[in-house]
C-alpha cells in the first residue's frame, strides 16, 4: 500500500500530459520592464494637517497608490550615513506642522543609506530628495502603525535631489 503522503507528493510533481515540459515553460516567460508610472499633482505641503489626512487616505486604499514626495533627511553631526530625522518638505528645518516620517527601505535592493550617499554631499547636515513609495509600512508586523507616532513611508525608489525650479508638492500615481 502506498502511503497517502507519497501519493500527494507524486501528484504535485507530475505535470498534466498536455502541458509543455517545464524547461519550455520557463523559456517562454521573458522579462518585461516594469510599467512606467505616471504621476499627477497631489496636495500642497502646507498646511501639514491637510497633507497628513490626505496621506492617511492614500494609505487606506487598496491597492495603495505610489506617491512621489520631497523628503528632507537630517543627519547626525553631518554624517550622511545615518539619517536621524525625515520630514516632507524642502526646508533645512522642519516647520512646526511638518509631516515627520519613518522610512521603511525594506523594498529597496540597495539600502536607503547607500542611495542617500550617492546623492547627498558627505558633509551635509540635511538633504532633500524625491522619494517614491507607498504610505504605510511593507512590514506591518515589524513596523506597525501606532496612533500618535510618526507615520511610515515604504520607500520604493530614490529619484534624486530636489532641484531648484522643481514643483515642490506631493505627487500621486495616476
URPE-V993116 format. One record per run of one state. SS is the DSSP state (~ for helix, > for strand, _ for the rest). FROM is the first residue (numbers start at 0). TO is the last residue. Records with the same first field share a line. If there is no record, write none. Layout:
SS->FROM-TO ; FROM-TO
This chain:
_->0-2 ; 13-20 ; 28-37 ; 41-46 ; 59-65 ; 78-81 ; 88-98 ; 104-110 ; 119-124 ; 135-149 ; 161-169 ; 173-173
~->3-12 ; 21-27 ; 47-58 ; 75-77 ; 111-118
>->38-40 ; 66-74 ; 82-87 ; 99-103 ; 125-134 ; 150-160 ; 170-172
